């Protein structure tokens, strides 16, 4: 294969062959942002690395975040300046070097409810700007009440006495995570999704690899490694239990839900950040939509399918409605998603605590565990995890190079973005569509345009989802590792939360586009569509339930697409 970053069926077969035949320096368990980041980090050091993910890339927390790349204003109040500096440095790297095609600046309006807040919060934002280090990001500004209402007419006039506006950034988390996986593959990593770790290989006390079940093709295989990294987020303890020994820290899950509403439901020319009694509420511009969230509640139920209950949805609506003059109702909500944050508990003295936000430990020889943190600092977490793994290897290992390694599609992006009108003229595709593709695929946009040139019908919008082209579905299956319809409608695109019918109209046309590269027959197409329909129905029912337990029962009533083959 000429393009090693291409995650398609052929690549998956080759990677599975490698898993059985090679002894890897590092095997990473988990295809979220920290797991894919760890595989990429190891690959940039010249290590032979494999990555196995039980479900799809970013299927857990890494597709269900607030989509923010930020330093965290609340840490300034806690005087944790080092943590803020670290996160803002990562924000700068993502915007400038690593993923300029995927990460975009976004303005946030912070309404003031008392006059004394202006000098206090203003001083914090001066520090926030100075720690940020991104020359293209505007500095914060002070606004009068009238000035704030001019750019945010949706706000109640009596809800603020003035405001400040500052800049952070946003990212499509699932697309970014998948692109990290592709970049690791481009550098030689053996990357496999739908491959579940079901046990560990041991030589005495030492972990020497993992046992993996192929959830797509059936069968089990043993993967040998000098070091194993457990980067499974909220599943950290579950994986640790397979070793048969207690870990050095535990991870508990906290649920956060988000609502998606159409752009015209809120008259805003800026994002919003609002304080609540428990945390903060963000209103984030998202194409033709707004994302509103989040909540923060303990979750002890199913980790693969966290469910948003009616009370969760009502909580978010209540808090946004407290400050806007045209209240939102359940009928305004076109999409809902729930995710789980991995929070650290029970840390021991022997834990190697590399920052306030995440922890790396060696629970048994040959096994490294990394957990905690937040999306913005995934690269630092990955670096710390591979640093720990490198100490277990019997040779010199170069330092991480991920801070100077653009992701697939990122190298040369700005020059191509500046040429977007010429690209549109040359391809015959409208410039608005070209901008959409560039923000999702970067310099790999030419691959999709070549496919459209060969088959012009691929340049048409996908039925039921006008924002996406048919070619994007085909490309997801042929180049981006999508193995199921849900992978495409939920993570490669955001059709499942951006359309009123949650993607039901798009389901069959999308499945038929995926059929050729994945070798699906008519029965497989029908099964994939039916599984997706049942998932949507179960989610809708769960969102009508009064509490977590009832919502969880309804969500789990739908069959899981990730079931062992054969």
MOVENDA-V426975 format. One record per run of one state. SS is the DSSP state (~ for helix, > for strand, _ for the rest). FROM is the first residue (numbers start at 1). TO is the last residue. If there is no record, write none. Layout:
SS&FROM&TO, SS&FROM&TO
This chain:
_&1&6, >&7&7, _&8&8, ~&9&21, _&22&22, >&23&29, _&30&32, ~&33&44, _&45&48, >&49&52, _&53&60, ~&61&63, _&64&67, >&68&69, _&70&72, ~&73&77, _&78&80, ~&81&98, _&99&102, >&103&112, _&113&116, ~&117&132, _&133&140, >&141&144, ~&145&151, _&152&154, >&155&155, _&156&156, ~&157&159, _&160&161, >&162&171, _&172&172, ~&173&186, _&187&189, >&190&192, _&193&194, >&195&203, _&204&205, >&206&214, _&215&219, >&220&230, _&231&232, ~&233&243, _&244&249, >&250&262, ~&263&265, _&266&270, >&271&275, _&276&279, >&280&286, _&287&288, >&289&293, _&294&296, >&297&299, _&300&309, ~&310&321, _&322&323, >&324&324, _&325&329, ~&330&332, >&333&345, _&346&351, >&352&352, _&353&357, >&358&364, _&365&366, >&367&372, _&373&374, ~&375&390, _&391&401, ~&402&404, _&405&412, ~&413&418, _&419&419, ~&420&427, _&428&430, ~&431&454, _&455&455, ~&456&459, _&460&460, >&461&462, _&463&464, >&465&469, ~&470&479, >&480&480, _&481&484, ~&485&492, _&493&494, ~&495&498, _&499&503, ~&504&518, _&519&521, ~&522&542, _&543&547, ~&548&555, _&556&566
